């Protein structure tokens, strides 16, 4: 299961400058109970190849009904301060799937 966005897709989401590069620096997938947790770390480097920020993107997906899903990302400065965050939760249009 690979639910985190590809680097190319992620660049578009965070509107990363064309002069900056983005590379995967780590990833981890773990299942606890009925949920799969997937996390990926990315390094943002400027044109001088210096790390200027780090991103963490994640997906938490339940493997049993109602199949809830959380997706998000955070951007940290090179010194570790949180700069930006976005979190999205899945939501059904109705409750008709309940029985």
N, CA and C atoms as a LAMMPS dump frame, in Angstrom:
ITEM: TIMESTEP
0
ITEM: NUMBER OF ATOMS
297
ITEM: BOX BOUNDS ff ff ff
-5.0000000000000000e+02 5.0000000000000000e+02
-5.0000000000000000e+02 5.0000000000000000e+02
-5.0000000000000000e+02 5.0000000000000000e+02
ITEM: ATOMS id mol type element x y z
1 1 1 N 0.842 -1.182 0
2 1 2 C 0 0 0
3 1 3 C 0.883 1.24 0
4 2 1 N 0.775 2.051 -1.011
5 2 2 C 1.528 3.296 -1.059
6 2 3 C 0.551 4.437 -1.268
7 3 1 N 0.128 5.026 -0.178
8 3 2 C -0.862 6.095 -0.227
9 3 3 C -0.245 7.476 -0.176
10 4 1 N 0.995 7.591 0.321
11 4 2 C 1.601 8.91 0.332
12 4 3 C 1.865 9.32 -1.113
13 5 1 N 1.823 10.594 -1.358
14 5 2 C 1.98 11.111 -2.723
15 5 3 C 3.404 10.912 -3.223
16 6 1 N 3.52 10.746 -4.549
17 6 2 C 4.85 10.677 -5.138
18 6 3 C 5.5 12.052 -4.994
19 7 1 N 6.811 12.106 -5.13
20 7 2 C 7.536 13.366 -4.995
21 7 3 C 7.008 14.38 -6.003
22 8 1 N 6.754 13.968 -7.217
23 8 2 C 6.256 14.875 -8.265
24 8 3 C 4.89 15.459 -7.882
25 9 1 N 3.983 14.597 -7.413
26 9 2 C 2.66 15.063 -6.987
27 9 3 C 2.779 15.989 -5.781
28 10 1 N 3.65 15.625 -4.851
29 10 2 C 3.808 16.398 -3.629
30 10 3 C 4.355 17.788 -3.925
31 11 1 N 5.29 17.906 -4.87
32 11 2 C 5.827 19.225 -5.268
33 11 3 C 4.696 20.16 -5.671
34 12 1 N 3.72 19.63 -6.408
35 12 2 C 2.589 20.452 -6.866
36 12 3 C 1.707 20.866 -5.693
37 13 1 N 1.477 19.954 -4.766
38 13 2 C 0.614 20.243 -3.615
39 13 3 C 1.179 21.383 -2.779
40 14 1 N 2.481 21.356 -2.517
41 14 2 C 3.097 22.372 -1.652
42 14 3 C 3.633 23.565 -2.442
43 15 1 N 3.446 23.535 -3.76
44 15 2 C 3.876 24.638 -4.639
45 15 3 C 5.349 24.986 -4.427
46 16 1 N 6.182 23.953 -4.52
47 16 2 C 7.611 24.105 -4.3
48 16 3 C 8.261 24.846 -5.466
49 17 1 N 9.166 25.757 -5.166
50 17 2 C 9.903 26.521 -6.167
51 17 3 C 10.661 25.571 -7.101
52 18 1 N 10.719 25.908 -8.366
53 18 2 C 11.444 25.089 -9.346
54 18 3 C 12.941 25.052 -9.053
55 19 1 N 13.462 26.061 -8.35
56 19 2 C 14.891 26.114 -8.034
57 19 3 C 15.254 25.171 -6.887
58 20 1 N 14.252 24.672 -6.166
59 20 2 C 14.512 23.791 -5.024
60 20 3 C 14.27 22.337 -5.409
61 21 1 N 15.079 21.455 -4.841
62 21 2 C 14.901 20.025 -5.084
63 21 3 C 14.191 19.399 -3.884
64 22 1 N 13.588 18.256 -4.111
65 22 2 C 12.875 17.534 -3.064
66 22 3 C 13.223 16.067 -3.2
67 23 1 N 13.807 15.492 -2.152
68 23 2 C 14.208 14.09 -2.199
69 23 3 C 13.719 13.358 -0.954
70 24 1 N 13.389 12.088 -1.135
71 24 2 C 12.938 11.257 -0.019
72 24 3 C 14.148 10.938 0.858
73 25 1 N 14.008 11.2 2.159
74 25 2 C 15.111 10.917 3.079
75 25 3 C 14.782 9.8 4.055
76 26 1 N 13.532 9.336 4.05
77 26 2 C 13.154 8.233 4.921
78 26 3 C 11.683 7.899 4.772
79 27 1 N 11.338 6.666 5.118
80 27 2 C 9.926 6.26 5.069
81 27 3 C 9.715 5.112 6.052
82 28 1 N 8.461 4.976 6.48
83 28 2 C 8.133 3.94 7.443
84 28 3 C 6.665 3.557 7.252
85 29 1 N 6.393 2.259 7.229
86 29 2 C 5.027 1.746 7.176
87 29 3 C 4.856 0.761 8.315
88 30 1 N 3.723 0.882 9.001
89 30 2 C 3.466 0.04 10.17
90 30 3 C 1.964 -0.203 10.272
91 31 1 N 1.604 -1.41 10.69
92 31 2 C 0.197 -1.728 10.94
93 31 3 C 0.019 -1.954 12.425
94 32 1 N -0.931 -1.224 13.001
95 32 2 C -1.294 -1.391 14.413
96 32 3 C -2.805 -1.532 14.457
97 33 1 N -3.249 -2.633 15.045
98 33 2 C -4.692 -2.888 15.083
99 33 3 C -5.233 -2.995 13.676
100 34 1 N -6.234 -2.201 13.375
101 34 2 C -6.859 -2.221 12.052
102 34 3 C -6.471 -1.012 11.214
103 35 1 N -5.314 -0.413 11.491
104 35 2 C -4.903 0.784 10.76
105 35 3 C -3.482 0.627 10.235
106 36 1 N -3.286 1.043 8.977
107 36 2 C -1.961 1.079 8.368
108 36 3 C -1.483 2.526 8.421
109 37 1 N -0.307 2.732 9.021
110 37 2 C 0.289 4.055 9.159
111 37 3 C 1.492 4.127 8.22
112 38 1 N 1.477 5.092 7.313
113 38 2 C 2.577 5.256 6.361
114 38 3 C 3.096 6.688 6.462
115 39 1 N 4.398 6.825 6.678
116 39 2 C 5.019 8.137 6.818
117 39 3 C 6.219 8.23 5.892
118 40 1 N 6.405 9.404 5.307
119 40 2 C 7.545 9.637 4.425
120 40 3 C 8.147 11.006 4.767
121 41 1 N 9.481 11.062 4.865
122 41 2 C 10.194 12.31 5.107
123 41 3 C 10.875 12.731 3.811
124 42 1 N 10.817 14.041 3.523
125 42 2 C 11.444 14.582 2.321
126 42 3 C 12.283 15.794 2.689
127 43 1 N 13.44 15.922 2.061
128 43 2 C 14.311 17.074 2.277
129 43 3 C 14.158 18.044 1.12
130 44 1 N 13.956 19.324 1.46
131 44 2 C 13.915 20.392 0.464
132 44 3 C 15.274 21.081 0.481
133 45 1 N 15.923 21.122 -0.682
134 45 2 C 17.235 21.767 -0.783
135 45 3 C 17.165 22.93 -1.767
136 46 1 N 17.922 23.991 -1.452
137 46 2 C 17.954 25.142 -2.354
138 46 3 C 18.922 24.888 -3.504
139 47 1 N 19.121 25.915 -4.335
140 47 2 C 19.983 25.755 -5.516
141 47 3 C 21.442 25.502 -5.143
142 48 1 N 21.833 25.787 -3.897
143 48 2 C 23.199 25.508 -3.429
144 48 3 C 23.307 24.14 -2.748
145 49 1 N 22.267 23.332 -2.857
146 49 2 C 22.204 21.979 -2.296
147 49 3 C 22.238 21.978 -0.76
148 50 1 N 21.69 23.025 -0.158
149 50 2 C 21.611 23.138 1.295
150 50 3 C 20.177 22.854 1.726
151 51 1 N 20.007 21.998 2.753
152 51 2 C 18.668 21.683 3.257
153 51 3 C 18.077 22.94 3.892
154 52 1 N 16.935 23.371 3.354
155 52 2 C 16.262 24.56 3.876
156 52 3 C 14.978 24.21 4.631
157 53 1 N 14.472 22.991 4.402
158 53 2 C 13.254 22.553 5.087
159 53 3 C 13.122 21.043 4.952
160 54 1 N 12.286 20.48 5.838
161 54 2 C 11.957 19.057 5.755
162 54 3 C 10.448 18.933 5.776
163 55 1 N 9.958 17.997 5.003
164 55 2 C 8.534 17.697 4.97
165 55 3 C 8.291 16.316 5.553
166 56 1 N 7.163 16.174 6.216
167 56 2 C 6.666 14.861 6.629
168 56 3 C 5.282 14.733 6.025
169 57 1 N 5.084 13.691 5.246
170 57 2 C 3.742 13.42 4.733
171 57 3 C 3.322 12.05 5.226
172 58 1 N 2.013 11.895 5.489
173 58 2 C 1.548 10.644 6.055
174 58 3 C 0.143 10.307 5.574
175 59 1 N -0.168 9.01 5.719
176 59 2 C -1.502 8.482 5.469
177 59 3 C -1.785 7.451 6.55
178 60 1 N -2.947 7.563 7.172
179 60 2 C -3.432 6.567 8.131
180 60 3 C -4.724 6.011 7.546
181 61 1 N -4.751 4.709 7.241
182 61 2 C -5.895 4.093 6.561
183 61 3 C -6.373 2.887 7.36
184 62 1 N -7.658 2.9 7.754
185 62 2 C -8.191 1.732 8.458
186 62 3 C -8.467 0.625 7.442
187 63 1 N -8.276 -0.615 7.871
188 63 2 C -8.418 -1.764 6.975
189 63 3 C -9.762 -2.457 7.117
190 64 1 N -10.613 -1.926 7.991
191 64 2 C -11.949 -2.479 8.183
192 64 3 C -12.972 -1.346 8.127
193 65 1 N -14.225 -1.677 7.789
194 65 2 C -15.245 -0.629 7.719
195 65 3 C -15.297 0.176 8.998
196 66 1 N -15.487 1.452 8.916
197 66 2 C -15.896 2.263 7.764
198 66 3 C -14.738 2.796 6.918
199 67 1 N -13.563 2.214 6.973
200 67 2 C -12.417 2.56 6.118
201 67 3 C -12.059 4.046 6.199
202 68 1 N -11.92 4.544 7.375
203 68 2 C -11.524 5.95 7.556
204 68 3 C -10.089 6.161 7.083
205 69 1 N -9.836 7.382 6.63
206 69 2 C -8.512 7.701 6.108
207 69 3 C -8.141 9.126 6.51
208 70 1 N -6.896 9.306 6.926
209 70 2 C -6.352 10.622 7.231
210 70 3 C -5.096 10.786 6.393
211 71 1 N -4.977 11.923 5.745
212 71 2 C -3.788 12.239 4.957
213 71 3 C -3.315 13.613 5.379
214 72 1 N -2.013 13.818 5.414
215 72 2 C -1.533 15.135 5.784
216 72 3 C -0.067 15.323 5.488
217 73 1 N 0.364 16.561 5.671
218 73 2 C 1.769 16.892 5.526
219 73 3 C 2.104 18.062 6.441
220 74 1 N 3.385 18.134 6.804
221 74 2 C 3.907 19.219 7.612
222 74 3 C 5.239 19.655 7.012
223 75 1 N 5.506 20.948 7.1
224 75 2 C 6.792 21.486 6.642
225 75 3 C 7.502 22.077 7.852
226 76 1 N 8.749 21.677 8.037
227 76 2 C 9.569 22.135 9.15
228 76 3 C 10.763 22.914 8.613
229 77 1 N 11.189 23.929 9.351
230 77 2 C 12.407 24.658 8.983
231 77 3 C 13.606 23.732 9.179
232 78 1 N 14.758 24.157 8.694
233 78 2 C 15.985 23.365 8.867
234 78 3 C 16.324 23.197 10.349
235 79 1 N 15.835 24.124 11.199
236 79 2 C 16.087 24.043 12.645
237 79 3 C 14.989 23.282 13.386
238 80 1 N 13.951 22.831 12.667
239 80 2 C 12.919 21.998 13.278
240 80 3 C 11.625 22.689 13.664
241 81 1 N 11.489 23.976 13.375
242 81 2 C 10.247 24.696 13.699
243 81 3 C 9.159 24.366 12.676
244 82 1 N 7.949 24.122 13.15
245 82 2 C 6.826 23.835 12.256
246 82 3 C 6.458 25.104 11.493
247 83 1 N 6.435 25.022 10.159
248 83 2 C 6.136 26.168 9.318
249 83 3 C 4.735 26.112 8.72
250 84 1 N 4.278 24.915 8.372
251 84 2 C 2.979 24.779 7.697
252 84 3 C 2.474 23.365 7.9
253 85 1 N 1.145 23.21 7.835
254 85 2 C 0.547 21.888 8.022
255 85 3 C -0.795 21.831 7.301
256 86 1 N -1.077 20.667 6.748
257 86 2 C -2.393 20.413 6.158
258 86 3 C -2.793 18.988 6.501
259 87 1 N -4.029 18.814 6.965
260 87 2 C -4.551 17.491 7.289
261 87 3 C -5.914 17.342 6.634
262 88 1 N -6.137 16.197 6.004
263 88 2 C -7.426 15.903 5.359
264 88 3 C -7.959 14.589 5.894
265 89 1 N -9.268 14.544 6.088
266 89 2 C -9.945 13.34 6.557
267 89 3 C -10.95 12.91 5.496
268 90 1 N -11.06 11.597 5.304
269 90 2 C -12.061 11.105 4.358
270 90 3 C -13.442 11.314 4.953
271 91 1 N -14.419 11.526 4.077
272 91 2 C -15.788 11.73 4.535
273 91 3 C -16.727 11.215 3.448
274 92 1 N -17.678 10.423 3.848
275 92 2 C -18.661 9.919 2.897
276 92 3 C -19.78 10.944 2.73
277 93 1 N -20.427 10.901 1.555
278 93 2 C -21.511 11.835 1.277
279 93 3 C -22.762 11.54 2.09
280 94 1 N -22.945 10.272 2.465
281 94 2 C -24.143 9.896 3.234
282 94 3 C -23.777 8.751 4.172
283 95 1 N -24.757 8.35 4.972
284 95 2 C -24.562 7.221 5.875
285 95 3 C -25.208 5.945 5.35
286 96 1 N -25.532 5.875 4.062
287 96 2 C -26.194 4.716 3.476
288 96 3 C -25.336 3.457 3.528
289 97 1 N -24.02 3.614 3.681
290 97 2 C -23.135 2.445 3.726
291 97 3 C -23.238 1.718 5.066
292 98 1 N -23.804 2.378 6.086
293 98 2 C -23.987 1.731 7.384
294 98 3 C -25.08 0.679 7.308
295 99 1 N -24.921 -0.419 8.029
296 99 2 C -25.977 -1.437 8.074
297 99 3 C -26.081 -2.036 9.443
